[in-house]
Amino acid sequence: MRFSEIVGQHAVKQRLINSVNENRVSHAQLFLGPEGSGSLALAVAYAQYLSCEDRQADDSCGVCASCRKYQKLMHPDLHFSYPFFAKHKDDTAITFIEQWREAIEANIYLSLDAWRGYLDAENKQANINIAECHQIIKKLSLKPFESEYKILILWLPEYLDKEGNALLKIIEEPQPNTLFLLVAQNQDQILNTILSRTQLVKIPPLEYNDIKAYLLNERGQPEATAAEMAYLSNGNMAEALSMLQHDASNYHSQFIQWLRMCYSNKGIEVVAFVEQLAKLGRENQKNFLRYGINFIRECCLLLAGAPNLVHLPASEFDTAQKMIKVMSIEATEAISSELETAHYHVERNANPKILFLDVSLQIITILHYKTIRQGRTQYIPK
């Protein structure tokens, strides 16, 4: 993985390159960014740059022996650790290395949900167990085999429980030229003892224009589709790529139709529409709700008198201007909250008919009866 292959994040790339060229490489770094921001891709590209035998001023060469091994994720001085779903207490990351390589080569913007799909996860909880911690210590106690650096990329250290304290000594006093690159999404869930021993590299969500340009130029998507997916993904490339694998839908017209039925309190039509939503499939349901959340957020900006901050195509902007005539800021916030809660439960396999019917009734309450409820509903799983 070369820096040039990574979408956007130009400032972060330059910072990482400068740290190498100025000989300011910290032995323990935390790449902290939201899902789909490219944190893992940046860590791999950084490791490849450090190990490149013909390092360029702004990127690895991509053709030396080291780079070719990195491209296949098979360099002897590159090690990975990540959450997995252990079947046996002595399972470690190496047990699942073939699935890991397959997942990363398919999509470097990997999400935990996508990673779960490569494993026989059943109902197990992902974690990084004590056996894996001992394996990390064992691997990193050795000198580099080929390159100047031995590098461990630890994806999602949030899944290190108290067992992670076993790594403190080797993180604080590693062998010479041994680097820890932790790739995380939630700083609050990382053990403080580990957090305090790392140098922070903050990675922001991807820019709308960067995702749109990638979908247009690299994935051959039509202008309108690329714009909609970039908008729906909200800076998350993992979500944008996930949308490519599912049926393209006109979420705007579907969502506006739903709101209008709820505003008019057309019960029979709402029930029929819920039946349609229930048949979309989980990913399309998530995309539909995600579009709704973003659209309502734009409506809220219009109501707040900030049209210059609204990011909608012209036709959708006109629709939003019409919709805000029957909504208040409080109503948009309440609807957004209902949609976010529904999205959360769709991810956890809620019964779609019950879920969407309940959300419909709540939107009817908000738009038709001008009443905002308190609290949350628990949905019945499949």
C-alpha positions in Angstrom: 0.0 0.0 0.0 1.5 3.3 -1.1 0.4 6.7 0.1 -0.6 7.6 -3.5 -3.2 4.7 -3.4 -5.0 6.2 -0.4 -8.0 8.5 -1.0 -7.5 12.0 0.4 -5.9 12.6 3.8 -3.1 14.7 2.3 -2.2 16.6 5.5 -1.9 13.3 7.5 0.2 11.7 4.7 2.6 14.7 4.7 3.0 14.6 8.5 3.9 10.9 8.4 6.3 11.3 5.5 8.0 14.2 7.4 8.4 12.2 10.5 10.4 9.6 8.6 12.5 12.1 6.6 13.3 14.1 9.7 14.1 11.0 11.8 11.3 11.6 14.3 9.7 8.2 14.2 8.0 7.4 17.5 8.1 3.7 18.5 4.4 3.7 19.6 1.8 5.6 17.6 -2.0 5.7 17.7 -3.7 6.3 14.4 -7.1 7.5 15.6 -9.9 8.1 13.1 -13.5 7.2 12.5 -14.5 4.1 10.6 -13.8 4.4 6.9 -11.4 7.3 7.3 -8.4 5.3 6.0 -6.6 4.8 9.3 -5.6 1.2 8.6 -4.5 2.1 5.0 -2.4 4.9 6.3 -0.7 2.7 8.9 0.1 0.0 6.3 1.4 2.7 3.8 3.5 4.3 6.6 5.0 0.9 7.5 5.8 0.2 3.8 7.4 3.6 3.5 9.6 3.0 6.6 10.7 -0.4 5.2 11.2 0.6 1.5 14.6 -0.1 0.1 14.4 2.8 -2.3 12.4 5.4 -0.4 11.3 8.4 -2.4 10.8 11.9 -1.0 7.0 11.5 -0.9 6.3 7.8 -1.1 7.6 4.3 -1.1 9.0 3.1 -4.5 6.5 0.2 -4.9 8.9 -2.0 -6.8 11.7 -3.0 -4.4 11.6 -6.5 -2.8 10.3 -5.0 0.5 7.5 -3.1 -1.2 6.4 -6.2 -3.2 6.2 -8.2 0.0 4.2 -5.4 1.6 1.8 -5.4 -1.3 1.0 -9.0 -0.5 1.0 -8.3 3.3 3.6 -11.1 3.6 6.8 -9.2 4.7 8.5 -11.1 7.5 8.9 -7.9 9.6 5.3 -6.9 9.3 2.9 -8.3 11.9 -0.8 -7.8 12.4 -3.0 -8.1 15.4 -6.8 -7.6 15.3 -10.0 -8.7 17.1 -11.2 -12.2 16.2 -13.8 -14.6 17.4 -11.9 -17.3 19.2 -13.2 -20.9 19.2 -10.4 -22.1 21.4 -8.5 -20.4 24.2 -5.2 -20.7 22.4 -6.4 -19.1 19.1 -4.4 -16.1 18.1 -4.5 -13.6 15.2 -2.2 -15.9 13.2 -5.0 -18.5 13.2 -7.0 -16.2 10.9 -4.2 -14.6 8.9 -5.3 -15.9 5.6 -8.8 -14.5 6.1 -7.2 -11.2 7.2 -5.1 -10.9 4.1 -8.1 -11.7 1.9 -10.2 -9.1 3.7 -7.6 -6.4 3.5 -6.8 -7.1 -0.1 -10.5 -6.9 -1.0 -11.0 -3.6 1.0 -8.4 -1.8 3.0 -11.2 0.4 4.4 -12.3 -2.6 6.4 -15.1 -2.4 9.1 -15.6 -4.8 11.9 -18.9 -5.9 10.4 -17.2 -6.7 7.1 -14.4 -8.5 9.0 -17.0 -10.6 10.8 -18.2 -11.8 7.4 -14.9 -13.4 6.7 -15.0 -15.5 9.9 -17.3 -18.1 11.4 -18.3 -15.6 14.1 -21.6 -17.1 15.1 -22.8 -15.2 18.2 -19.3 -14.8 19.7 -17.9 -11.4 20.8 -14.8 -10.1 19.1 -11.8 -9.6 21.3 -8.0 -9.7 21.4 -7.2 -12.4 24.0 -4.4 -13.1 26.4 -2.9 -15.8 24.1 -2.6 -13.1 21.3 -0.9 -10.7 23.8 1.7 -13.4 24.6 2.1 -14.1 20.9 2.8 -10.4 20.2 5.4 -10.3 23.0 7.1 -13.4 21.5 7.2 -12.1 18.0 8.5 -8.6 18.9 11.2 -9.9 21.2 13.1 -10.9 18.1 15.3 -8.6 15.9 14.1 -7.5 12.5 14.6 -10.2 9.9 15.1 -8.2 6.7 14.2 -4.5 7.1 15.4 -1.8 9.4 12.2 -2.0 11.4 10.0 -4.7 12.8 6.4 -3.3 12.8 3.2 -4.5 14.5 -0.1 -3.0 13.3 -2.7 -3.5 15.9 -6.2 -2.9 14.5 -8.9 -1.8 17.0 -7.0 -1.9 20.3 -10.4 -1.1 21.9 -11.0 -4.8 21.9 -8.0 -5.3 24.3 -9.5 -5.9 27.7 -7.4 -5.9 30.9 -5.2 -8.5 29.2 -3.7 -5.6 27.2 -1.7 -4.7 30.3 0.5 -7.6 29.5 1.8 -5.5 26.6 2.8 -2.5 28.6 6.4 -3.4 29.2 7.2 -4.2 25.5 5.4 -1.1 24.4 7.3 1.1 26.8 10.7 -0.7 26.3 10.7 -2.4 22.9 13.6 -4.0 21.2 15.5 -1.5 19.0 13.8 -0.5 15.8 10.5 -2.1 16.9 7.4 0.0 16.1 3.8 -0.3 17.4 1.1 1.2 15.2 -2.3 1.1 16.9 -5.3 1.8 14.6 -8.3 2.9 16.7 -11.8 4.4 16.3 -12.8 5.3 19.8 -10.1 6.7 22.2 -12.4 6.4 25.2 -12.5 2.6 24.9 -8.7 2.1 24.9 -6.9 1.2 28.1 -5.5 4.3 29.6 -2.3 2.5 30.4 -1.8 1.9 26.7 -3.1 5.3 25.6 -0.6 7.1 27.7 2.3 5.3 26.1 1.5 6.3 22.5 1.9 9.3 20.2 -1.4 10.4 18.7 -2.0 10.7 15.0 -5.5 12.2 14.5 -7.2 11.2 11.2 -10.4 13.1 10.2 -13.3 11.7 8.2 -12.8 11.8 4.4 -14.0 14.8 2.5 -17.1 14.6 0.4 -15.2 15.6 -2.8 -12.5 13.0 -2.2 -15.1 10.1 -1.9 -17.1 11.4 -4.9 -13.9 11.7 -7.0 -12.8 8.2 -6.1 -16.2 6.7 -7.0 -16.2 8.6 -10.3 -12.7 8.0 -11.4 -11.7 4.7 -9.9 -15.1 2.9 -9.7 -16.7 4.3 -12.8 -19.9 5.4 -11.1 -22.2 8.0 -12.8 -22.1 11.5 -11.5 -25.4 11.4 -9.7 -24.7 8.0 -8.1 -21.2 9.0 -6.9 -22.7 12.2 -5.5 -25.4 10.4 -3.6 -23.1 7.7 -2.2 -20.5 10.3 -1.1 -23.3 12.2 0.6 -24.8 9.1 2.3 -21.4 7.8 3.4 -20.8 10.9 5.5 -17.0 10.6 5.2 -16.9 6.8 5.7 -15.3 5.1 2.7 -16.3 1.7 4.1 -19.9 2.7 3.8 -19.5 4.1 0.4 -17.9 0.9 -0.9 -20.6 -1.2 0.9 -23.2 0.7 -1.1 -21.6 -0.3 -4.4 -22.3 -4.0 -3.5 -26.0 -3.5 -3.1 -28.8 -2.4 -5.3 -28.8 1.2 -6.2 -32.0 2.9 -5.0 -33.6 6.3 -5.2 -33.5 6.8 -1.4 -34.6 10.4 -1.8 -38.0 9.7 -3.4 -38.6 6.8 -1.1 -37.8 8.8 2.0 -39.9 11.8 0.9 -42.8 9.5 0.1 -42.6 8.0 3.6 -42.5 11.5 5.3 -45.5 12.6 3.3 -47.5 9.5 4.2 -46.7 10.0 7.8 -47.5 13.7 7.7 -50.9 12.9 6.2 -51.4 10.0 8.6 -52.3 7.5 5.8 -52.3 4.4 7.9 -53.0 1.8 5.2 -50.4 3.2 2.9 -47.8 3.4 5.7 -48.3 -0.3 6.5 -47.9 -1.2 2.8 -44.8 1.0 2.6 -43.4 -0.7 5.7 -43.8 -4.0 3.9 -41.6 -2.7 1.1 -39.0 -1.5 3.5 -38.9 -4.8 5.3 -38.0 -6.5 2.0 -35.1 -4.3 1.1 -32.4 -6.3 2.9 -30.4 -5.1 5.9 -27.7 -3.1 3.9 -30.3 -1.2 1.9 -32.4 -0.5 5.0 -29.3 1.0 6.6 -28.6 3.1 3.5 -32.2 4.3 3.4 -32.1 5.3 7.1 -28.7 6.9 6.7 -30.0 9.0 3.8 -33.0 10.0 5.9 -30.7 11.0 8.8 -28.6 13.2 6.5 -31.6 14.7 4.7 -33.3 15.7 8.0 -30.0 17.1 9.3 -29.9 19.4 6.2 -33.5 20.4 6.8 -32.5 21.3 10.4 -29.8 23.6 8.9 -32.3 25.3 6.7 -34.6 25.9 9.7 -31.7 27.3 11.6 -31.1 29.9 8.8 -27.9 28.3 7.5 -28.6 27.5 3.8 -25.0 28.1 2.9 -24.0 25.0 5.0 -26.6 22.7 3.2 -25.1 20.1 0.9 -27.9 18.8 -1.3 -28.4 18.5 -5.1 -30.7 21.3 -6.5 -33.8 19.1 -6.7 -33.4 17.7 -3.2 -32.7 21.2 -1.9 -36.0 22.4 -3.3 -37.8 19.5 -1.7 -36.1 20.3 1.7 -37.3 23.9 1.4 -40.9 22.7 1.0 -40.6 20.1 3.8 -39.4 22.6 6.4 -42.7 24.5 6.1 -44.4 21.8 8.1 -41.5 21.0 10.5 -39.8 22.7 13.4 -36.2 22.4 14.6 -37.6 20.3 17.5 -39.4 18.0 15.0 -36.3 17.5 12.9 -34.2 16.6 15.9 -36.9 14.2 17.1 -37.2 12.5 13.7 -33.4 12.3 13.4 -33.2 10.7 16.8 -35.8 8.1 15.8 -33.9 7.3 12.6 -30.6 7.0 14.3 -32.1 4.6 16.9 -33.7 2.6 14.0 -30.3 2.4 12.2 -28.7 1.1 15.4 -31.3 -1.7 15.7 -31.1 -2.6 12.0 -27.4 -3.3 12.5 -28.4 -5.6 15.3 -30.9 -7.6 13.2 -34.1 -6.1 14.6 -37.4 -7.4 13.1 -37.7 -4.9 10.2 -41.6 -4.9 10.1 -41.9 -4.1 13.8 -39.0 -1.6 13.6 -40.2 0.4 10.6 -43.9 0.3 11.7 -42.9 1.8 15.1 -40.7 4.5 13.5 -43.5 5.3 11.2 -45.9 5.7 14.1 -43.4 8.0 15.9 -43.0 10.1 12.8 -46.8 10.4 12.4 -46.9 11.5 16.1 -44.3 14.1 15.4 -45.5 15.5 12.0 -49.2 14.9 12.1 -50.0 15.3 15.8 -47.1 17.7 16.6 -46.1 15.6 19.6 -42.6 14.5 20.6 -42.2 11.4 22.7 -39.6 10.8 25.4 -37.5 7.6 25.7 -36.7 4.8 23.4 -38.4 1.6 22.2 -36.7 -1.8 22.3 -37.3 -3.8 19.1 -37.7 -7.6 18.8 -34.8 -9.3 17.1 -35.3 -11.8 14.3 
